[in-house]
Amino acid sequence: MTRGHVGWVALCCLALSGGGCSSRRESAEGKPPEPAAPAQPSAPAQPSAEKPPETQAPEQKETPAMATTLECKLSVPPSATVGQPVELLFQLTNRTAAPLYVLSWRSPLERVGGRDFDITRDGAEVAYQGPMKKRASPSPDQYLEVAPGATVEGRLDLALAYDLSQPGRYRIAFPGPLMDVTDKRPDTARAFDVMNARPVTCAPVETTLTKP
């Protein structure tokens, strides 16, 4: 091989090796940085575990069948003399829009039918001295009609059935209930097992009995 030919080969090799170096430098130093990976979207915020506000139940309007239906009131004279009558007035009012039929038994509506009152004298229980009636099924004429908004009354002398022979401060309460209340007038004797007892609340009353 001639000298000229050898030089040309060397020159070609130098050129080739220089290009390779340049390419490697570009790849190591001049390569632009890779773009950053796009940020992952954040997960939506979880709703707080708060309890939803409680909704108030709609107010139920009373119908005659649902209502308390009856109000009662007691009255006695503020004072009396031992040995004299002690008259109690019992008033029963219908607050519904329909007539009601009330069995008078075991209430002041029939005067005295049993130990229907709780009576104390200066805190001590007063003895009942009246009759105790035995009864069959009530007949229709033993029911009182109470028209809407109307009041029926019963009066009795407490001294005829309770021991009011001592002076003192007497407290009288009617605990109830009424034995039977219905919205239809009975047309035959009413069986005990179909009766609808109805509680009533009467404010207690007081009277003072003094010596003659």
Number of C-alpha atoms within 10 A of each C-alpha: 5 6 7 9 10 11 11 11 11 12 12 12 12 12 11 12 12 12 12 12 11 12 13 12 12 12 11 10 10 10 9 9 7 6 6 6 6 6 6 6 6 6 6 6 6 6 6 6 6 6 6 6 6 6 6 6 6 6 6 7 8 11 11 15 11 10 11 15 21 21 15 17 17 21 17 17 13 12 14 18 16 18 15 13 14 21 16 20 17 22 18 21 18 22 20 21 12 15 19 22 20 24 24 21 21 19 22 24 22 15 17 22 18 18 18 17 21 15 25 19 20 13 11 10 13 19 14 20 13 16 12 11 11 7 7 10 11 18 14 15 14 15 20 16 21 21 17 15 13 13 17 15 15 16 17 18 17 21 19 16 17 16 17 24 15 14 17 17 16 21 20 21 17 22 16 16 14 18 17 20 22 18 14 11 16 15 9 11 13 15 11 12 7 8 13 14 15 16 17 17 14 17 12 16 18 18 18 17 21 15 11 9
